[in-house]
């Protein structure tokens, strides 16, 4: 049996509201420490600069 190839059939946008009952931190991966810098940066949208949770 050959495996079937996966094919994108549609793109859908999901919207909603998350309510956090505990802390949440999604880091940006820049773990280098600098004097006067933040110790745990948060991922931000490149245009709006608002924090967001990546879909991946």
PyMOL Python script that loads the backbone (N, CA, C, O; Angstrom):
from pymol import cmd

cmd.read_pdbstr("""\
ATOM      1  N   UNK A   1       0.825  -1.197   0.000  1.00  0.00           N
ATOM      2  CA  UNK A   1       0.000   0.000   0.000  1.00  0.00           C
ATOM      3  C   UNK A   1       0.862   1.251   0.000  1.00  0.00           C
ATOM      4  O   UNK A   1       1.784   1.365   0.808  1.00  0.00           O
ATOM      5  N   UNK A   2       0.578   2.186  -0.889  1.00  0.00           N
ATOM      6  CA  UNK A   2       1.293   3.451  -0.915  1.00  0.00           C
ATOM      7  C   UNK A   2       0.580   4.457  -0.016  1.00  0.00           C
ATOM      8  O   UNK A   2      -0.650   4.518  -0.011  1.00  0.00           O
ATOM      9  N   UNK A   3       1.345   5.249   0.747  1.00  0.00           N
ATOM     10  CA  UNK A   3       0.691   6.292   1.563  1.00  0.00           C
ATOM     11  C   UNK A   3       0.127   7.386   0.661  1.00  0.00           C
ATOM     12  O   UNK A   3       0.740   7.758  -0.340  1.00  0.00           O
ATOM     13  N   UNK A   4      -1.041   7.891   1.026  1.00  0.00           N
ATOM     14  CA  UNK A   4      -1.660   8.955   0.241  1.00  0.00           C
ATOM     15  C   UNK A   4      -0.943  10.269   0.514  1.00  0.00           C
ATOM     16  O   UNK A   4      -0.501  10.525   1.634  1.00  0.00           O
ATOM     17  N   UNK A   5      -0.831  11.097  -0.514  1.00  0.00           N
ATOM     18  CA  UNK A   5      -0.214  12.404  -0.344  1.00  0.00           C
ATOM     19  C   UNK A   5      -1.210  13.347   0.301  1.00  0.00           C
ATOM     20  O   UNK A   5      -2.391  13.362  -0.047  1.00  0.00           O
ATOM     21  N   UNK A   6      -0.715  14.138   1.247  1.00  0.00           N
ATOM     22  CA  UNK A   6      -1.577  15.121   1.900  1.00  0.00           C
ATOM     23  C   UNK A   6      -1.627  16.370   1.034  1.00  0.00           C
ATOM     24  O   UNK A   6      -0.618  16.773   0.454  1.00  0.00           O
ATOM     25  N   UNK A   7      -2.789  16.975   0.948  1.00  0.00           N
ATOM     26  CA  UNK A   7      -2.978  18.148   0.109  1.00  0.00           C
ATOM     27  C   UNK A   7      -3.807  19.170   0.874  1.00  0.00           C
ATOM     28  O   UNK A   7      -4.835  18.833   1.461  1.00  0.00           O
ATOM     29  N   UNK A   8      -3.352  20.432   0.864  1.00  0.00           N
ATOM     30  CA  UNK A   8      -4.092  21.495   1.525  1.00  0.00           C
ATOM     31  C   UNK A   8      -5.380  21.747   0.764  1.00  0.00           C
ATOM     32  O   UNK A   8      -5.350  22.029  -0.434  1.00  0.00           O
ATOM     33  N   UNK A   9      -6.520  21.647   1.455  1.00  0.00           N
ATOM     34  CA  UNK A   9      -7.804  21.833   0.777  1.00  0.00           C
ATOM     35  C   UNK A   9      -8.480  23.139   1.162  1.00  0.00           C
ATOM     36  O   UNK A   9      -9.345  23.618   0.428  1.00  0.00           O
ATOM     37  N   UNK A  10      -8.104  23.737   2.309  1.00  0.00           N
ATOM     38  CA  UNK A  10      -8.728  24.992   2.728  1.00  0.00           C
ATOM     39  C   UNK A  10      -7.899  25.636   3.841  1.00  0.00           C
ATOM     40  O   UNK A  10      -7.177  24.957   4.571  1.00  0.00           O
ATOM     41  N   UNK A  11      -8.019  26.943   3.949  1.00  0.00           N
ATOM     42  CA  UNK A  11      -7.413  27.686   5.048  1.00  0.00           C
ATOM     43  C   UNK A  11      -8.548  28.349   5.807  1.00  0.00           C
ATOM     44  O   UNK A  11      -9.364  29.059   5.220  1.00  0.00           O
ATOM     45  N   UNK A  12      -8.599  28.118   7.102  1.00  0.00           N
ATOM     46  CA  UNK A  12      -9.671  28.683   7.915  1.00  0.00           C
ATOM     47  C   UNK A  12      -9.079  29.532   9.020  1.00  0.00           C
ATOM     48  O   UNK A  12      -8.021  29.206   9.559  1.00  0.00           O
ATOM     49  N   UNK A  13      -9.752  30.621   9.360  1.00  0.00           N
ATOM     50  CA  UNK A  13      -9.309  31.508  10.428  1.00  0.00           C
ATOM     51  C   UNK A  13     -10.182  31.259  11.648  1.00  0.00           C
ATOM     52  O   UNK A  13     -11.410  31.301  11.573  1.00  0.00           O
ATOM     53  N   UNK A  14      -9.526  30.999  12.771  1.00  0.00           N
ATOM     54  CA  UNK A  14     -10.242  30.780  14.025  1.00  0.00           C
ATOM     55  C   UNK A  14     -10.027  31.996  14.915  1.00  0.00           C
ATOM     56  O   UNK A  14      -8.906  32.488  15.036  1.00  0.00           O
ATOM     57  N   UNK A  15     -11.081  32.476  15.527  1.00  0.00           N
ATOM     58  CA  UNK A  15     -10.977  33.591  16.460  1.00  0.00           C
ATOM     59  C   UNK A  15     -11.632  33.197  17.770  1.00  0.00           C
ATOM     60  O   UNK A  15     -12.588  32.422  17.791  1.00  0.00           O
ATOM     61  N   UNK A  16     -11.112  33.735  18.858  1.00  0.00           N
ATOM     62  CA  UNK A  16     -11.683  33.416  20.159  1.00  0.00           C
ATOM     63  C   UNK A  16     -10.959  34.177  21.243  1.00  0.00           C
ATOM     64  O   UNK A  16     -10.111  35.024  20.965  1.00  0.00           O
ATOM     65  N   UNK A  17     -11.293  33.874  22.460  1.00  0.00           N
ATOM     66  CA  UNK A  17     -10.686  34.503  23.621  1.00  0.00           C
ATOM     67  C   UNK A  17     -10.158  33.420  24.544  1.00  0.00           C
ATOM     68  O   UNK A  17     -10.861  32.459  24.855  1.00  0.00           O
ATOM     69  N   UNK A  18      -8.918  33.581  24.979  1.00  0.00           N
ATOM     70  CA  UNK A  18      -8.336  32.656  25.947  1.00  0.00           C
ATOM     71  C   UNK A  18      -8.383  33.297  27.317  1.00  0.00           C
ATOM     72  O   UNK A  18      -8.052  34.473  27.468  1.00  0.00           O
ATOM     73  N   UNK A  19      -8.786  32.541  28.303  1.00  0.00           N
ATOM     74  CA  UNK A  19      -8.771  33.005  29.688  1.00  0.00           C
ATOM     75  C   UNK A  19      -7.724  32.169  30.415  1.00  0.00           C
ATOM     76  O   UNK A  19      -7.860  30.951  30.530  1.00  0.00           O
ATOM     77  N   UNK A  20      -6.679  32.832  30.904  1.00  0.00           N
ATOM     78  CA  UNK A  20      -5.612  32.120  31.591  1.00  0.00           C
ATOM     79  C   UNK A  20      -5.910  32.046  33.074  1.00  0.00           C
ATOM     80  O   UNK A  20      -6.197  33.057  33.714  1.00  0.00           O
ATOM     81  N   UNK A  21      -5.838  30.840  33.615  1.00  0.00           N
ATOM     82  CA  UNK A  21      -6.052  30.646  35.049  1.00  0.00           C
ATOM     83  C   UNK A  21      -4.732  30.452  35.761  1.00  0.00           C
ATOM     84  O   UNK A  21      -4.702  30.269  36.978  1.00  0.00           O
ATOM     85  N   UNK A  22      -3.649  30.491  35.022  1.00  0.00           N
ATOM     86  CA  UNK A  22      -2.304  30.421  35.591  1.00  0.00           C
ATOM     87  C   UNK A  22      -1.388  31.211  34.662  1.00  0.00           C
ATOM     88  O   UNK A  22      -1.830  31.715  33.629  1.00  0.00           O
ATOM     89  N   UNK A  23      -0.124  31.317  35.027  1.00  0.00           N
ATOM     90  CA  UNK A  23       0.814  32.089  34.227  1.00  0.00           C
ATOM     91  C   UNK A  23       1.096  31.431  32.887  1.00  0.00           C
ATOM     92  O   UNK A  23       1.039  30.208  32.765  1.00  0.00           O
ATOM     93  N   UNK A  24       1.398  32.237  31.891  1.00  0.00           N
ATOM     94  CA  UNK A  24       1.750  31.735  30.565  1.00  0.00           C
ATOM     95  C   UNK A  24       2.895  32.578  30.046  1.00  0.00           C
ATOM     96  O   UNK A  24       2.835  33.807  30.081  1.00  0.00           O
ATOM     97  N   UNK A  25       3.936  31.920  29.566  1.00  0.00           N
ATOM     98  CA  UNK A  25       5.050  32.640  28.957  1.00  0.00           C
ATOM     99  C   UNK A  25       5.453  31.912  27.691  1.00  0.00           C
ATOM    100  O   UNK A  25       5.850  30.748  27.743  1.00  0.00           O
ATOM    101  N   UNK A  26       5.355  32.580  26.565  1.00  0.00           N
ATOM    102  CA  UNK A  26       5.845  32.057  25.291  1.00  0.00           C
ATOM    103  C   UNK A  26       7.061  32.908  24.962  1.00  0.00           C
ATOM    104  O   UNK A  26       6.909  34.069  24.582  1.00  0.00           O
ATOM    105  N   UNK A  27       8.248  32.366  25.096  1.00  0.00           N
ATOM    106  CA  UNK A  27       9.470  33.141  24.899  1.00  0.00           C
ATOM    107  C   UNK A  27       9.800  33.343  23.437  1.00  0.00           C
ATOM    108  O   UNK A  27       9.347  32.598  22.568  1.00  0.00           O
ATOM    109  N   UNK A  28      10.597  34.365  23.181  1.00  0.00           N
ATOM    110  CA  UNK A  28      10.976  34.668  21.803  1.00  0.00           C
ATOM    111  C   UNK A  28      12.256  33.960  21.396  1.00  0.00           C
ATOM    112  O   UNK A  28      12.681  34.083  20.248  1.00  0.00           O
ATOM    113  N   UNK A  29      12.877  33.228  22.295  1.00  0.00           N
ATOM    114  CA  UNK A  29      14.054  32.460  21.940  1.00  0.00           C
ATOM    115  C   UNK A  29      15.359  33.221  22.065  1.00  0.00           C
ATOM    116  O   UNK A  29      16.425  32.617  21.939  1.00  0.00           O
ATOM    117  N   UNK A  30      15.318  34.517  22.306  1.00  0.00           N
ATOM    118  CA  UNK A  30      16.550  35.277  22.488  1.00  0.00           C
ATOM    119  C   UNK A  30      16.972  35.124  23.947  1.00  0.00           C
ATOM    120  O   UNK A  30      16.565  35.910  24.803  1.00  0.00           O
ATOM    121  N   UNK A  31      17.771  34.130  24.219  1.00  0.00           N
ATOM    122  CA  UNK A  31      18.126  33.800  25.600  1.00  0.00           C
ATOM    123  C   UNK A  31      19.379  34.531  26.063  1.00  0.00           C
ATOM    124  O   UNK A  31      19.805  34.336  27.202  1.00  0.00           O
ATOM    125  N   UNK A  32      19.981  35.362  25.224  1.00  0.00           N
ATOM    126  CA  UNK A  32      21.189  36.080  25.603  1.00  0.00           C
ATOM    127  C   UNK A  32      20.849  37.187  26.587  1.00  0.00           C
ATOM    128  O   UNK A  32      19.922  37.964  26.359  1.00  0.00           O
ATOM    129  N   UNK A  33      21.596  37.260  27.677  1.00  0.00           N
ATOM    130  CA  UNK A  33      21.351  38.268  28.712  1.00  0.00           C
ATOM    131  C   UNK A  33      22.171  39.520  28.434  1.00  0.00           C
ATOM    132  O   UNK A  33      23.341  39.432  28.062  1.00  0.00           O
ATOM    133  N   UNK A  34      21.557  40.681  28.616  1.00  0.00           N
ATOM    134  CA  UNK A  34      22.245  41.962  28.477  1.00  0.00           C
ATOM    135  C   UNK A  34      21.970  42.791  29.717  1.00  0.00           C
ATOM    136  O   UNK A  34      20.905  42.676  30.323  1.00  0.00           O
ATOM    137  N   UNK A  35      22.925  43.623  30.096  1.00  0.00           N
ATOM    138  CA  UNK A  35      22.730  44.513  31.238  1.00  0.00           C
ATOM    139  C   UNK A  35      21.584  45.464  30.917  1.00  0.00           C
ATOM    140  O   UNK A  35      21.604  46.135  29.886  1.00  0.00           O
ATOM    141  N   UNK A  36      20.590  45.524  31.792  1.00  0.00           N
ATOM    142  CA  UNK A  36      19.427  46.388  31.581  1.00  0.00           C
ATOM    143  C   UNK A  36      18.376  45.788  30.671  1.00  0.00           C
ATOM    144  O   UNK A  36      17.327  46.399  30.467  1.00  0.00           O
ATOM    145  N   UNK A  37      18.626  44.597  30.111  1.00  0.00           N
ATOM    146  CA  UNK A  37      17.668  43.949  29.218  1.00  0.00           C
ATOM    147  C   UNK A  37      16.676  43.099  29.984  1.00  0.00           C
ATOM    148  O   UNK A  37      16.822  42.891  31.188  1.00  0.00           O
ATOM    149  N   UNK A  38      15.666  42.609  29.280  1.00  0.00           N
ATOM    150  CA  UNK A  38      14.676  41.745  29.924  1.00  0.00           C
ATOM    151  C   UNK A  38      15.232  40.333  30.017  1.00  0.00           C
ATOM    152  O   UNK A  38      16.019  39.913  29.168  1.00  0.00           O
ATOM    153  N   UNK A  39      14.828  39.605  31.041  1.00  0.00           N
ATOM    154  CA  UNK A  39      15.328  38.246  31.198  1.00  0.00           C
ATOM    155  C   UNK A  39      14.430  37.208  30.542  1.00  0.00           C
ATOM    156  O   UNK A  39      14.851  36.064  30.370  1.00  0.00           O
ATOM    157  N   UNK A  40      13.213  37.568  30.172  1.00  0.00           N
ATOM    158  CA  UNK A  40      12.335  36.620  29.497  1.00  0.00           C
ATOM    159  C   UNK A  40      11.432  37.359  28.495  1.00  0.00           C
ATOM    160  O   UNK A  40      10.275  37.643  28.803  1.00  0.00           O
ATOM    161  N   UNK A  41      11.956  37.673  27.296  1.00  0.00           N
ATOM    162  CA  UNK A  41      11.157  38.386  26.299  1.00  0.00           C
ATOM    163  C   UNK A  41       9.988  37.538  25.804  1.00  0.00           C
ATOM    164  O   UNK A  41      10.055  36.309  25.825  1.00  0.00           O
ATOM    165  N   UNK A  42       8.939  38.183  25.367  1.00  0.00           N
ATOM    166  CA  UNK A  42       7.725  37.519  24.893  1.00  0.00           C
ATOM    167  C   UNK A  42       7.622  37.727  23.389  1.00  0.00           C
ATOM    168  O   UNK A  42       7.992  38.787  22.884  1.00  0.00           O
ATOM    169  N   UNK A  43       7.123  36.723  22.668  1.00  0.00           N
ATOM    170  CA  UNK A  43       6.936  36.846  21.223  1.00  0.00           C
ATOM    171  C   UNK A  43       5.903  37.929  20.946  1.00  0.00           C
ATOM    172  O   UNK A  43       4.833  37.946  21.554  1.00  0.00           O
ATOM    173  N   UNK A  44       6.232  38.842  20.017  1.00  0.00           N
ATOM    174  CA  UNK A  44       5.309  39.924  19.657  1.00  0.00           C
ATOM    175  C   UNK A  44       5.098  39.948  18.156  1.00  0.00           C
ATOM    176  O   UNK A  44       5.998  39.616  17.385  1.00  0.00           O
ATOM    177  N   UNK A  45       3.896  40.347  17.746  1.00  0.00           N
ATOM    178  CA  UNK A  45       3.564  40.472  16.328  1.00  0.00           C
ATOM    179  C   UNK A  45       4.475  41.541  15.720  1.00  0.00           C
ATOM    180  O   UNK A  45       4.623  42.616  16.302  1.00  0.00           O
ATOM    181  N   UNK A  46       5.091  41.270  14.559  1.00  0.00           N
ATOM    182  CA  UNK A  46       6.051  42.229  14.010  1.00  0.00           C
ATOM    183  C   UNK A  46       5.460  43.582  13.607  1.00  0.00           C
ATOM    184  O   UNK A  46       6.189  44.573  13.566  1.00  0.00           O
ATOM    185  N   UNK A  47       4.156  43.651  13.308  1.00  0.00           N
ATOM    186  CA  UNK A  47       3.542  44.916  12.880  1.00  0.00           C
ATOM    187  C   UNK A  47       2.847  45.647  14.024  1.00  0.00           C
ATOM    188  O   UNK A  47       2.991  46.862  14.160  1.00  0.00           O
ATOM    189  N   UNK A  48       2.095  44.918  14.850  1.00  0.00           N
ATOM    190  CA  UNK A  48       1.336  45.567  15.930  1.00  0.00           C
ATOM    191  C   UNK A  48       2.121  45.602  17.236  1.00  0.00           C
ATOM    192  O   UNK A  48       1.775  46.351  18.149  1.00  0.00           O
ATOM    193  N   UNK A  49       3.170  44.801  17.327  1.00  0.00           N
ATOM    194  CA  UNK A  49       3.997  44.656  18.535  1.00  0.00           C
ATOM    195  C   UNK A  49       3.210  44.172  19.745  1.00  0.00           C
ATOM    196  O   UNK A  49       3.651  44.347  20.881  1.00  0.00           O
ATOM    197  N   UNK A  50       2.041  43.561  19.510  1.00  0.00           N
ATOM    198  CA  UNK A  50       1.257  42.972  20.591  1.00  0.00           C
ATOM    199  C   UNK A  50       1.718  41.541  20.817  1.00  0.00           C
ATOM    200  O   UNK A  50       2.055  40.853  19.854  1.00  0.00           O
ATOM    201  N   UNK A  51       1.743  41.072  22.062  1.00  0.00           N
ATOM    202  CA  UNK A  51       2.111  39.680  22.317  1.00  0.00           C
ATOM    203  C   UNK A  51       1.102  38.732  21.687  1.00  0.00           C
ATOM    204  O   UNK A  51      -0.088  39.039  21.621  1.00  0.00           O
ATOM    205  N   UNK A  52       1.579  37.572  21.220  1.00  0.00           N
ATOM    206  CA  UNK A  52       0.659  36.590  20.654  1.00  0.00           C
ATOM    207  C   UNK A  52       1.179  35.182  20.897  1.00  0.00           C
ATOM    208  O   UNK A  52       2.356  34.986  21.199  1.00  0.00           O
ATOM    209  N   UNK A  53       0.298  34.216  20.764  1.00  0.00           N
ATOM    210  CA  UNK A  53       0.648  32.804  20.897  1.00  0.00           C
ATOM    211  C   UNK A  53       0.723  32.227  19.501  1.00  0.00           C
ATOM    212  O   UNK A  53      -0.289  32.204  18.801  1.00  0.00           O
ATOM    213  N   UNK A  54       1.889  31.756  19.066  1.00  0.00           N
ATOM    214  CA  UNK A  54       2.027  31.222  17.704  1.00  0.00           C
ATOM    215  C   UNK A  54       1.178  29.969  17.505  1.00  0.00           C
ATOM    216  O   UNK A  54       1.004  29.177  18.431  1.00  0.00           O
ATOM    217  N   UNK A  55       0.663  29.798  16.322  1.00  0.00           N
ATOM    218  CA  UNK A  55      -0.199  28.657  16.024  1.00  0.00           C
ATOM    219  C   UNK A  55       0.534  27.347  15.901  1.00  0.00           C
ATOM    220  O   UNK A  55      -0.091  26.288  15.965  1.00  0.00           O
ATOM    221  N   UNK A  56       1.852  27.385  15.725  1.00  0.00           N
ATOM    222  CA  UNK A  56       2.595  26.139  15.585  1.00  0.00           C
ATOM    223  C   UNK A  56       2.827  25.515  16.942  1.00  0.00           C
ATOM    224  O   UNK A  56       3.441  24.452  17.036  1.00  0.00           O
TER     225      UNK A  56
END
""", "prot")
cmd.dss("prot")
cmd.show_as("cartoon", "prot")
cmd.util.cbc("prot")
cmd.orient("prot")
